[in-house]
Amino acid sequence: MLKKNDIGPQTYRDAMARFAGAVHVITTNGSAGKRGTTVIAACSVSDTPPTVLVCLNRENPKNDIFIKNGNFALNTLASDQQALAEAFSGQTGLPVEERFSVAEWDKISTGAPTLLGGLAVFDCEIIDTKDHATHRVLFGEVKGIRIGDATHPLMYFERGYRFF
């Protein structure tokens, strides 16, 4: 059904639910503290220099920690890592300070926690940001990469986790 004029927030959300996306946990650590959250809105920007972007809800003041630290790691999840996605999304009620205990982490370059066992990890220095409506886009120049085993990704589609 074509909807031309009635594009309210709920109609938009319903349409975006049909937009399948890879599931990631974005993390940071530094002088402002440690933080991680589950995201779907992330993608490549360029390979020269290698750059990715991530969209974060800026209405959550805890997400300012990413900007203050100046780094983030984009950790792409495999299909067997749904529990990690749920923990970092807040769905499980696990306290923020305990969420990192759900998986194993190390560091590559920037100091951001990088997931051991992820499909791919992009360790980034924030080089630019752009605020738009409710979200902030972080642009990260990739300073370190880890490529995991080629297995099935964890996806989000129709408001639920899926395995393809």
C-alpha positions as CSV (number, residue, x, y, z in Angstrom):
1,M,0.0,0.0,0.0
2,L,1.4,3.4,-1.0
3,K,1.4,6.0,1.7
4,K,2.3,9.5,0.3
5,N,1.1,12.0,2.8
6,D,0.7,10.2,6.1
7,I,4.3,9.6,7.1
8,G,4.1,10.0,10.8
9,P,6.6,8.4,13.3
10,Q,4.7,5.1,13.6
11,T,4.3,4.7,9.8
12,Y,8.0,5.3,9.4
13,R,8.9,2.8,12.2
14,D,6.6,0.2,10.6
15,A,8.4,0.6,7.2
16,M,11.9,0.6,8.8
17,A,10.9,-2.7,10.5
18,R,11.2,-4.2,7.0
19,F,14.7,-2.9,6.7
20,A,16.9,-5.8,7.7
21,G,20.2,-4.8,9.4
22,A,23.3,-6.4,10.9
23,V,23.5,-6.2,14.6
24,H,26.5,-4.6,16.3
25,V,27.6,-3.6,19.7
26,I,29.4,-0.2,19.8
27,T,31.8,0.3,22.7
28,T,34.1,3.0,24.0
29,N,36.5,3.5,26.9
30,G,38.6,6.4,28.0
31,S,38.7,9.3,30.5
32,A,34.9,9.7,30.3
33,G,34.3,6.1,31.2
34,K,33.3,2.8,29.6
35,R,30.1,2.4,27.6
36,G,28.5,0.0,25.1
37,T,25.2,-0.2,23.3
38,T,23.5,-2.3,20.7
39,V,23.0,-0.7,17.3
40,I,21.7,-1.6,13.9
41,A,22.4,1.8,12.1
42,A,26.0,1.4,11.0
43,C,27.7,1.2,7.6
44,S,30.8,1.8,5.6
45,V,31.6,5.3,4.4
46,S,34.9,4.9,2.5
47,D,37.8,2.5,2.1
48,T,40.3,5.4,1.6
49,P,40.7,6.2,4.4
50,P,38.8,3.3,5.9
51,T,35.8,5.0,7.6
52,V,32.5,3.8,9.1
53,L,29.5,5.6,10.6
54,V,27.2,4.7,13.4
55,C,24.0,6.4,14.5
56,L,23.3,6.8,18.2
57,N,20.3,8.2,20.0
58,R,21.4,11.6,21.3
59,E,18.5,11.8,23.7
60,N,20.3,9.4,25.9
61,P,23.0,11.5,27.7
62,K,25.1,8.4,28.4
63,N,25.9,8.3,24.7
64,D,27.9,11.5,25.1
65,I,30.6,9.3,26.5
66,F,31.5,8.2,23.0
67,I,32.2,11.8,22.0
68,K,34.1,12.6,25.1
69,N,36.4,9.6,24.7
70,G,36.9,10.2,21.0
71,N,36.8,6.5,20.1
72,F,34.5,3.6,19.4
73,A,34.7,0.0,18.3
74,L,32.0,-1.3,16.0
75,N,31.7,-5.0,16.9
76,T,29.6,-7.0,14.3
77,L,27.8,-9.9,15.9
78,A,27.5,-13.5,14.8
79,S,24.2,-15.4,14.9
80,D,25.2,-17.1,18.2
81,Q,25.7,-13.7,20.0
82,Q,22.1,-12.7,20.5
83,A,22.5,-12.8,24.3
84,L,25.2,-10.1,23.9
85,A,23.0,-7.9,21.8
86,E,20.2,-8.2,24.3
87,A,22.4,-7.4,27.2
88,F,23.8,-4.2,25.6
89,S,20.3,-3.2,24.4
90,G,19.1,-3.2,28.0
91,Q,16.4,-5.8,27.3
92,T,17.8,-8.2,30.0
93,G,17.8,-5.6,32.8
94,L,21.5,-6.4,33.4
95,P,23.2,-3.4,35.0
96,V,25.3,-1.3,32.7
97,E,28.5,-2.1,34.6
98,E,27.9,-5.9,34.2
99,R,27.2,-6.0,30.5
100,F,30.8,-6.4,29.5
101,S,31.0,-9.6,31.5
102,V,28.7,-11.3,29.0
103,A,31.6,-11.7,26.5
104,E,35.4,-11.5,26.2
105,W,37.1,-8.2,25.2
106,D,40.5,-6.9,24.4
107,K,41.9,-3.7,22.8
108,I,43.4,-3.2,19.4
109,S,44.4,0.4,19.0
110,T,42.2,3.2,20.4
111,G,41.5,1.7,23.8
112,A,37.8,0.9,23.0
113,P,36.8,-2.6,24.1
114,T,36.9,-4.9,21.1
115,L,34.9,-8.2,21.0
116,L,36.8,-11.5,20.8
117,G,34.7,-13.8,18.5
118,G,32.9,-11.1,16.6
119,L,32.4,-11.4,12.8
120,A,34.3,-8.2,12.3
121,V,35.6,-5.4,14.6
122,F,36.4,-1.9,13.5
123,D,38.4,0.0,16.1
124,C,37.9,3.7,15.3
125,E,38.9,7.2,16.2
126,I,36.0,9.7,15.9
127,I,36.8,12.2,13.2
128,D,33.5,13.9,12.8
129,T,29.9,14.0,14.1
130,K,26.6,15.2,12.7
131,D,23.5,15.8,14.8
132,H,20.2,15.2,13.0
133,A,16.8,15.1,14.8
134,T,17.0,12.5,17.6
135,H,20.3,11.0,16.5
136,R,24.0,11.7,16.3
137,V,26.0,10.2,13.5
138,L,29.6,9.3,14.5
139,F,32.2,9.1,11.7
140,G,35.1,6.9,12.7
141,E,38.4,6.4,10.9
142,V,39.3,2.8,11.3
143,K,42.6,2.4,13.2
144,G,42.5,-1.3,13.8
145,I,40.6,-4.3,12.4
146,R,39.9,-7.9,13.4
147,I,38.2,-10.3,11.0
148,G,36.5,-13.2,12.7
149,D,35.4,-16.5,11.3
150,A,33.0,-16.4,8.3
151,T,29.8,-17.5,10.0
152,H,26.2,-16.3,9.9
153,P,25.5,-12.8,11.0
154,L,23.0,-11.8,13.6
155,M,20.3,-9.7,11.9
156,Y,17.4,-7.5,13.1
157,F,14.2,-7.7,11.0
158,E,10.5,-7.1,11.9
159,R,11.4,-6.0,15.4
160,G,13.2,-9.2,16.2
161,Y,16.6,-11.0,15.9
162,R,16.9,-13.3,12.9
163,F,19.5,-15.7,11.6
164,F,20.2,-15.9,7.9
